[in-house]
């Protein structure tokens, strides 16, 4: 059966998360990963000082009973990618950036190969 564009995107996000599990599995065990079509309006920057007006993802620390979460935004990433390989690299780097933010580390610490394919 043919997979939809959204399902293929979800698969790329899962692949990126799985690449991090050997090193960071324990820290990521309680983190929820999700895909949303676009960022909520509150996350969109406007005007001077906003270099990246449209975010590719967000990280939310655990709060009370709500677990930590990493959310990846599909449409902004698809719009930026010129092909499937570029999309995979952008998704991977976005996942790495958001995990790094959650863990309080640099993206290069989370994945030494960060930003090599984008």
URLINZI-V275343 format. One record per residue. N is the residue number from 1. SS is DSSP state (a for helix, b for strand, c for the rest). PSI is psi in radians with two decimals (NA if undefined). Layout:
N | SS | PSI
N | SS | PSI
This chain:
1 | c | 2.49
2 | c | 2.44
3 | c | 2.50
4 | c | 2.88
5 | a | -0.74
6 | a | -0.70
7 | a | -0.69
8 | a | -0.69
9 | a | -0.82
10 | a | -0.72
11 | a | -0.71
12 | a | -0.65
13 | a | -0.80
14 | a | -0.70
15 | a | -0.76
16 | a | -0.73
17 | a | -0.77
18 | a | -0.57
19 | a | -0.44
20 | a | -0.35
21 | a | -0.68
22 | a | -0.67
23 | a | -0.64
24 | a | 0.30
25 | a | -0.75
26 | a | -0.77
27 | a | -0.47
28 | a | -0.07
29 | c | -0.65
30 | c | 0.14
31 | c | 2.30
32 | b | 2.40
33 | b | 2.36
34 | b | 2.80
35 | b | 2.31
36 | b | 2.67
37 | c | -0.91
38 | c | 2.77
39 | c | 2.65
40 | c | 2.70
41 | a | -0.61
42 | a | -0.34
43 | a | -0.09
44 | c | 2.16
45 | c | 2.80
46 | c | 2.43
47 | c | -3.06
48 | c | 2.60
49 | c | -0.14
50 | c | 1.62
51 | c | -0.83
52 | c | 1.43
53 | c | -0.51
54 | c | 1.90
55 | c | 2.70
56 | c | -0.29
57 | b | 3.08
58 | b | 2.70
59 | b | 2.38
60 | b | 2.14
61 | c | 2.71
62 | c | 2.53
63 | b | 2.02
64 | c | -2.14
65 | c | -0.12
66 | b | 2.16
67 | c | 2.85
68 | c | 2.62
69 | b | 2.59
70 | b | 2.19
71 | b | 2.28
72 | b | 2.35
73 | b | 2.05
74 | a | -0.95
75 | a | -0.78
76 | a | -0.66
77 | a | -0.75
78 | a | -0.66
79 | a | -0.52
80 | a | -0.47
81 | c | 2.44
82 | c | -0.32
83 | c | 3.09
84 | a | -0.69
85 | a | -0.76
86 | a | -0.71
87 | a | -0.79
88 | a | -0.74
89 | a | -0.72
90 | a | -0.73
91 | a | -0.81
92 | a | -0.85
93 | a | -0.65
94 | a | -0.76
95 | a | -0.80
96 | a | -0.80
97 | a | -0.76
98 | a | -0.69
99 | a | -0.74
100 | a | -0.75
101 | a | -0.77
102 | a | -0.71
103 | a | -0.11
104 | c | 0.59
105 | c | 2.96
106 | c | 2.66
107 | a | -0.61
108 | a | -0.49
109 | a | -0.71
110 | a | -0.72
111 | c | 1.88
112 | c | -0.34
113 | c | 0.17
114 | c | 2.37
115 | c | 0.31
116 | c | -0.50
117 | c | -0.10
118 | c | NA
